[in-house]
Amino acid sequence: MPQTRVAVAGAGIAGLTFAAALHRAGIDCHLYEQAEHLTEVGAGVQVAPNATRLLHRLGLRDRLRSVAVAPQAIEMRRWDDGRLLQRTPLGNLCRRRFGVPYYAVHRADLHSSLLSLVPPDRVHLGARLDAVTQDADEARLHLSDGTTVTADLVVGADGIHSIAREHIVADRPQYSGQTIYRGLVPAERVPFLLTEPRVQLWFGPDQHCVCYPVSSGRQVSFGATVSASDWREESWSARGDVAQLAAAYAGWHPDVARLIGAAETVGRWALHDRESTDRLSSGRVTVIGDAAHPMLPFQAQGANQAIEDAVVLAACLADAGPGGLSTALRRYERIRLPRTTLIQRRSRDNAKTFHLADGDAQRRRDTSAQGSSGLDRHEWLFGYDAEQAITYDAEQAITTSRSS
Ligand SMILES: Cc1cc2nc3c(=O)[nH]c(=O)nc-3n(C[C@H](O)[C@H](O)[C@H](O)COP(=O)(O)OP(=O)(O)OC[C@H]3O[C@@H](n4cnc5c(N)ncnc54)[C@H](O)[C@@H]3O)c2cc1C
């Protein structure tokens, strides 16, 4: 449906990827972003092969290679003595198996790479969505400056507190009881972490710490969770207290203590998610990314799933015939929901398994981790090709219509 007028709320990873994928398909769209300036803050984000392959096809192969780091492995360690519990090899093994790298990237680099794919006059800044309305003929974005934008389709890419989602599901974000402190440290302050580029995690009672190099190896990004805090703010720019964080990790492995000690500032983020939903659209309104399925970051897949959503929705719209909007939205939902629901659930499961107190359950976890170190168990996640899923869905639809 190349004539469709599409209005997107939010120019984060989901909104920009969607706009880039639509632009590639020759469909025009406009993005309405509340921020006055697109200076993406935050620390690192892991981009797994399931998203890397889509970003490469959008034209970001060279750009990612120049700004990201391809870790050689993901290592899980014990909190106190640093004993290795599991090593998942990445590097060339990952490239050979999945055809593309696993990347660790600064959010700002990913964001600006995506932004480079979208015509600048299609991104409207300082445009805050207050409400969405629709009737049979059109959907509308009501912005806080009083402007109303009409469109054939409204896409909510407006994150966990999505206004567009209110139009589809009656629910609220749920606090996980966890706060995450995030920081960036210059690489020269933590050379002991960089003998090999790796994603390292230390698991301990009630909390865990993760770190990896970003910005072509110039910085190390880390996230350290702390449980049972009554802090509820979600913002990439909310500040935390390094001394408080260091106190929460007292007694942990010296590498963790030295990493936290090397940070001058930390951001602080209260972790929320939502229950998964059984619908992603209502009439002419749909949602992608965190607006559709906010998840805890314990599988490092939120942004990856946002990228998958964006590419699939754009392809469903591009494939739809005249008047095919509702068919396209049903197809998007059918392809995406089973996968994102599973990943949301597994991210919650990891919140428990990462944070086990020392004891029987922790020993069972560690024994099973040691027995499953290869890439096989990641095939379903990293091997998934969202664009093939669209083709597969189309083939299924043909088979079903022939047999009925
Ligand atoms: C600590 C932490 C670590 C993470 N690590 C990873 C990782 O390693 N790998 C991974 O894949 N994912 C990770 N994630 C998840 C990932 O950050 C999110 O899933 C991803 O940012 C979702 O992108 P989005 O575009 O859907 O939403 P957002 O990034 O929230 O973007 C939403 C955009 O919409 C705008 N907006 C919001 N409301 C309005 C409005 N009313 N009007 C107009 N604009 C609006 C916002 O300003 C923003 O630009 C992590 C998350 C956290 C919290």
The ligand as a Gaussian input file, in Angstrom:
#p B3LYP/6-31G(d) Opt

LIG

0 1
 C       19.250000      -1.041000      31.515000
 C       18.790000      -1.531000      30.179000
 C       19.655000      -2.272000      29.374000
 C       19.236000      -2.738000      28.124000
 N       20.083000      -3.480000      27.343000
 C       19.645000      -3.966000      26.161000
 C       20.510000      -4.756000      25.313000
 O       21.680000      -5.001000      25.619000
 N       19.992000      -5.227000      24.147000
 C       18.699000      -4.964000      23.763000
 O       18.271000      -5.433000      22.692000
 N       17.886000      -4.213000      24.534000
 C       18.318000      -3.708000      25.714000
 N       17.498000      -2.947000      26.478000
 C       16.137000      -2.670000      26.008000
 C       16.121000      -1.537000      25.019000
 O       16.764000      -0.396000      25.550000
 C       14.673000      -1.188000      24.679000
 O       13.957000      -2.363000      24.413000
 C       14.647000      -0.290000      23.456000
 O       15.245000       0.955000      23.762000
 C       13.206000      -0.092000      22.984000
 O       13.199000       0.840000      21.933000
 P       11.881000       1.651000      21.617000
 O       12.233000       2.515000      20.468000
 O       10.736000       0.702000      21.502000
 O       11.572000       2.489000      22.921000
 P       12.404000       3.693000      23.554000
 O       13.856000       3.453000      23.445000
 O       11.823000       3.919000      24.912000
 O       12.058000       4.938000      22.623000
 C       10.797000       5.547000      22.654000
 C       10.898000       6.904000      21.988000
 O        9.610000       7.505000      21.998000
 C        9.680000       8.812000      22.528000
 N        8.398000       9.073000      23.198000
 C        7.928000       8.527000      24.337000
 N        6.711000       9.020000      24.635000
 C        6.409000       9.896000      23.645000
 C        5.285000      10.713000      23.390000
 N        4.225000      10.736000      24.222000
 N        5.282000      11.496000      22.281000
 C        6.338000      11.476000      21.421000
 N        7.453000      10.725000      21.624000
 C        7.475000       9.930000      22.723000
 C       10.853000       8.774000      23.491000
 O       11.371000      10.080000      23.727000
 C       11.829000       7.873000      22.726000
 O       12.600000       8.595000      21.801000
 C       17.917000      -2.450000      27.705000
 C       17.053000      -1.696000      28.506000
 C       17.485000      -1.234000      29.730000
 C       16.548000      -0.423000      30.579000

